[in-house]
Amino acid sequence: MAKKAAGYRCAECGWQTAKWVGRCGECQSWGTVEEETARAGVNVASAGAVTAPAVPIGQVKAEVAHARRTGVGELDRVLGGGLVPGAVVLLAGEPGIGKSTLLLDAAAKIARRQTVLYVTGEESASQVRVRADRIGAIQERLYLAAETDLSALVAHVEKVQPDLLIVDSVQTIGSAQATGVPGGVTQVREVAGNMVRLAKERGMSTVLVGHVTKEGSIAGPRTLEHLVDVVLHFEGDRHSRLRLVRAIKNRYGPVDEVGCFDLHEGGIEGIADASGLFVSHRTEPVPGTCVTVTLEGTRPLPAEVQALVARTEAQQPRRSSSGLDTYRVTMVLAVLERRLNAKLGGCDVFTATVGGIKLNDPAVDLSVMLAVASAAGDKALPAGLVVLGEVGLAGELRPVRDVRRRLSEAARLGFTRALVPAGSLETGKKRDGHQALVPVAGHSSSFGPGFDVVEAANVWDALTHVT
């Protein structure tokens, strides 16, 4: 079939150009613009061969797509119940963060009842065996192969017939049918496409391990994330044992769940109750600290925000944050200066979270503001206080979702006082066909004896209540 040139296309975002360039003009990626060809006069005719006949949707067996638990509770939480047969999961994270340890532990638990094939392309089989001995992951139905060629990997699948396939990692597997070196854009796309097709044809759950770039995004072509069914991100501080798994994409469950793990010398363990991990335990309150409750999926997590305000002689004061959204912190500081007349122009402002958790919840805004105000005035906030609320540019406080669930968790952990936006504990009732907000009577006592809830309409009221 004759081919004709069809220009050039970016493998990352699909941007097209008439001539080759080294850098994509849309996503600014280097080395991703490739020549594409189009077949002239291609006519698609029915050959009569189909993989399965079309049937009424009511006759399709839904139980085939039910998730099967892995045995690792925190991983099942993020996956939405477990691994679905035929699903392809991409687990991405920095090198050495614990991806292989987590998957090897999960593979050993699944191998107690199903056949699992673990293909490693980065380590030798003996290295993986040493890790398996250390974490107690030796099972009779757990098969191990060290391969970097796609055709050899498929041959192993044909021979073992696994229920679960783990490929560590997709960037190390190469295909003779594609150009470039393993890990390149073309190779990764070819390998991932074959893995997805193999998983769907066999109804085999597949987990692909992926690398991340310096910016924290998944390495390889952007189409890699579109090909798979689930994208998980494994994150954590190298100097801490705490590890978090977040769902970025999930066709079988929620995408806002998070799993907490403890990585230690003996392996990795899930942390079912993560409350208290992100809060400093001290006897006396300290200026510049404020506790909030963030919501990760269905799980409320108390977290502490810390701030430090220090005078500086530099013309450009520093604004640094760790674990917080830099843009929201900058906005909160601007509201603090404009609406509360705080003098921060000649001061360095540092904000951070405790325990390495990353907070992107708008409910954290008020805690950041009060922590900075406490640090600037060198006056500690009341003991036992937890703060919730989104801050608007006009200085108003906006209610956040699931306030009751957050406050119930705070009360369970021993907090005695909560500051929330006005209207947070009101319920909706219909009056004359319209939706109206009606205050709930006795809402403070509903969280337990000795727990007091205070409402504030704006940042000035909030600061007045805590000083």
N, C-alpha and C positions, 0 to 999 in steps of 0.2 A: 504494500500500500504506500503510495507516494505521500511524502510529508512536506509541509511548507512551514516556514518560520512564522510564528505567531507573536513575536516580541519577547519581552522578558517580564517575569512575575516574581514578586517577593514571596519566599516560602513562609515567612512569618505572618504577614497581614494580607497578602494577595494584591498588593499595589502593583500596577502595570506600567511599563514604560517601553518606548520604541527601541531604545538602545541600552546596552549594559552599563550599569553604574556599580560602584563598589559599595555604596551605602543607600539603603532604602530611603526614598523621599518621604515616606509616610511614618513608619515606626522607627526610623533612624538606626536600624540594625545593620551591622557590617557583614558582608559576604553572604547575604541571603537572597540576592537577586540572581535568578537562574533563567536560562533560555527555556522557553516552552514551545512545543510543536503541536500542531493541529493536523489531524488526519483529514485529507480532502475527500469529499464524496462518500462519507461513511453512512451506510444505510443499515438501521437496526431492524432486523426481522425476527419474528417469533420462531424460536427453535423448538418450542414445545417442552423444553426441559426446565422444570422448576424444582426448587429444593423441597417445598411442601405445598400442598394445594390450599387455596384460600377457603376458609370456613367462616361461618357466622361467628361474630365476636363472642356470643354467649356460649359457644362450644369450646372456646379456648380454655385449656386447663391453667387456672391461675396458681394452683399450688406449686407448679414448677418454679415459679419466680419468687417463692417464699425464701426469706433469708435463713441461713443456717449459722448458728452461733459458733464463734471461733474458740470460745473458752477463755478469752481475755475480755473481761467485762467492760473495761474502758474503751477498748477498740470496737466492741459491738455497739456501744453507745454512739460513737461517732459514725459508724457505718449504717446506723439505722436498724440494728437488730442482728447483723451478721453479714456474711458473704452470700450473695445470690448466685446460683449456678449460671454460668455464662457471662457473669459480670467481669469487667476489667477495671482494676483499681490501680491508680498511680499514686505511690507514696513518695513524696519529695522532701528533701531536707539537706542540711549542710553535711559535709563529710565528718564522720566521727560522732554524729549526734545520737546514734543508737538505732538507726533504721534496721540494720541487719539483725541486731540483737532482738528487737521487738518481733520481727517477722519469723525469726528462727524459733522463738518461744511460742508464737501462735501456731507455727507449722507443727511443732511437736504435740501441742494439745489437740489439733485437728487430726493428726496422724493416729490418734488412739481409736478413731472410728472410720477414717477415710484414708485414701492414698494421697500422699503429697510428694511432689517433685520440686526440689529446690535447686535451681541452676545458678551458679555463681560465676561471674565473669571477671570479678575484681580480685578475688582471693583464690587460693588453691583449695582443693578439697580437704587437705589436712588442716589448714588454718580454720576452716569452718567447723571441722570435727573437734578441734581444741575448744572453740567457743561453745559448741554443743555440750561437751563434757562439763564445762564450767557452769553453765546455767541449767544443766539437767534436761537437755533436749534430745536424748537418744530414744528413738522409737523405731520399731521394726518396719512400719509402713511409711517412714520418712526416707525418701531417696534423695541422694545428693549427686550432682554432676557439675564439673567445672568445664564450661564451654564458652566460646566467644563467636561461634559460627551459627547462623540462623538455621541452616539445613541440619546441622548436628543436633541443635536443640529440638527441632521438630521430630527428628528420629528418636530422641529420648522420650518424647511425649507419646509417639506411636508404640514404643515398647512398654513403657511403664503404665500408660493409661491412667493418669492421675485425676483425682477429683479437684485438686488445687495445684496450680503451677505458680511458682515464685521465681521471678527473674531479677537478679541482683548484679548489675543494673542494666537498664535498657540502653544506656549510652556505650556499653562495652560490647554489645552484640553487633556483628556485622553481617551483611548479606552480599553475596556475589552478584545479585541481580541489580544492585544499586551502585552508583558511583560514589566516590569520596571515601573518607576514612570512617571507622566506627566512631559514633558520637557526633558526626556531622549532621547537618539538617536533612539531607537526602537519606542518609542511612537510618537515622532515628525514625523518620516518617515511614520508611519501608518496613523496618522491623516492627514498629508499633502496629502498623496496618495488618501485617501477617499475624501478630499475636491476637489482635481483636477478632480477626476472621477465624482463627483456630479456636478461640474460646467460645464463640457463638456456635460454631459447627458442632462442637463436642459437648456443649453445656458445661464447660469446665471453668471454674472460678480462677481468675488470673490476677496476680499482683505484680506490678512492674515498679521497680525502684528507680527513682530519677534523681538527678543532681539539681542543684540550684545555682544561680549566678551570684555574683558579688552583690547585686541589688536585691537578692532574695527571691527573684522570680524563677520559675522552673526553666531549666536549660533545655535547648532544643527548639524545634518549630512550634509556633503557637497552636498549630493543628493537633499537636499531641494531646493537649487538654481536651480538644473537641472529640477526639477519637474514643477516649476512654469514658467509662460510666461514672467513676468516682475519682475525685482528686483530693488527696489528703496531704496536709503540710505538717511536717514534724519539726518542731522548734524547741528551743531552750537555750539557756546560758551554759557555756562550756564549763564555767566555774561553779555550777550548781547541779545538783542531782535531779532537779525537777525538769520534766519533759512534758510538752503539750502537743497533742495531735488535734488539728482543726480540719474540718471538712470545707473545702473550697467549692466543690461541686459534688452533688450526690443525686442521682436519678432515682434512688430507692429510699431516701430519707431526708431529714432536715439538713440544712447546710450551715446552721449556726451552733452545732454542738461542739463540745471540746472534751477531750479525754486527758486525764492527768496521770502521769507515770513517774515512778521513782527509779532512776537508773543507778545501780550500785554494782559492786564487784561480782555479786552472785547472780546478776541478771537484771531484769526489769520487771517491776510490779505495778499494777494499776492502783491508783489511790481513789477509793470509792467516795470518801468524804474529804474533799479538798478545802473545806472551810477552815480558816485559821492559818493556811500556808502563806497567805499574802498580807498578813497583818503582824506588825511587831508586837511582841509581848513584853510590856513594861509596866511597872507599878505606878509611875507618875506620868501625867501627860507632858508632852514636849512641844514647845512652839514650832510651828511649821509642819504639823502632821494633822491629817484628817482622814477618817475612815468612810468609805462608801461601799455600796453593794452593787456589783455589776452582774449582768445576766448573760451567761454563756449557754445559749440554747434554752433548756429548761432548768438549768442549774444556777442558783444564785451563789455568788462568790464574794464574800467580804474582802475588800482590798484597801490597802493604805496608800494614800498619796502624801509624798513628802516634798517640801519646798524649802529653799534656802535663798534669802535675799541679803546681798552684801554690797556695801558701798564700793564704788570703783572710780579710779581717776581716768579710765580710758574714755575716749570720745565716743566709742560705740560699745555700750554695755552688752554683755553676753546674755543670750536667751537660749538655754539648753534644756532639753527634756529627754528622759529615758523611760520607755514603756508607755508614753502618752502620745496622742496625736499632736504633732507640733503646731499645725494650723489652728486647732481648737484651743491649745494653750495660749497661742499668740492672741487669739480673739478674746479669750477670757481676761488676759492681762490688759487689753485695750479697754474692755468694759470696766474693769476694776479701776483704771486710771480716770476714765471719763465720768463714770456714774458715781463712784465713791471717792473721787479726788485723791486717790492714792498717788504718792510721789515715788515712782519707780524709774524715772528717767536717768538718774545717776547711779543705778544699782544693777548688778548682775543678778539674774533670776535663774535658779536651777530647780527643776521639778523632776520627780522620779517616782516609780512605783516600787513596792517591796516584793521580793521573791521572784523577780524577772517576768511577771505577768504583763501583757500588753493590753491596755485599756482603750478601746475605741467607742465605748458606749457614751452617748450624749449625757447620760445620767451622772457622769463623772465631773461635769463642768463645775458644779457648785462646790464640790470637794476641793478641786484645784484652786478655785477662787479663795475659799476660806483658808486653805493651807498657806497660800501666798500672803494673804492678809495677816494671818497669825505670825508668819515669819517676819513680815515687815514691821509689825508692832511688837515683836518679841513677847507675845502673850499666848499661852497655850489655850486651846479650845477645851471645853468641859470634858471631863472623863466620861466614858460610856456613851459618847455621841456618835451617831452614824448619820450621814448626809446624803441626800439624793436630789437631783434636779438638773435640768438643762437650762443654760443661761442664754437669753436672747440679747440681741444688740442693743435693745432699749433698756436693758437691765431687768426685764421681767423674768420670772421663773416659770418654766413650762413643765407640766407633769410628764412623767415617763411611764412606760408600760410595766405591768406586773409589780406595782408598788407593794401590794399585800404579801406577795411571795418573798420579796426582798426583805421586808420588815420582819416577817416571821422567822427568817433565817438569822437576822440580826438579834432578835429576841432570844432565839435558841442558844446563841453563842454568848449571851450575857450582857449585851448592850441594853442600856436603860432609857435612852432618849434618841429620838429621830427627828430630823428637820427635813421636811418635804415641801414641794410647791403647793400652793393653795389649790384645792380642788382635786388633789391626788386620791383621796379616799372617798370621793363621791361616786354614787352609782347612777346609772342611767335608767329613767322610767319615762314611760309615755304619758303625756298629758295633752288631751284634746288632739291626739294624732301627731303630736310633736315630741321630739326627744328632749328631755330636760334632765339637769343634774340635780340630784337630791343628796344632801349631806347624810352620811351614815352615822347614826347616833352611837356613842360609846365605842368609837373605833380604837381608841388607845388601849382599853382594857381587853379588846379582842386578841391582842398579841401576847397577853399574859400579864400577871400582876406586876406593878412597878415599872411598866414600859410606857413612856409618855411620848406622844406624837405632836409635834408643833408644825404648823403650816405657815409659810411665808409667801407673799405675792411677788416680791422683787428682791434684788440683792441687798438693798438697804435694810429691809425687814429681816432678812436672813442674818446679816451681820449684827443687827440689834439683838436678836434672840440668843446669840452665842457669846455675846460680850457682856 
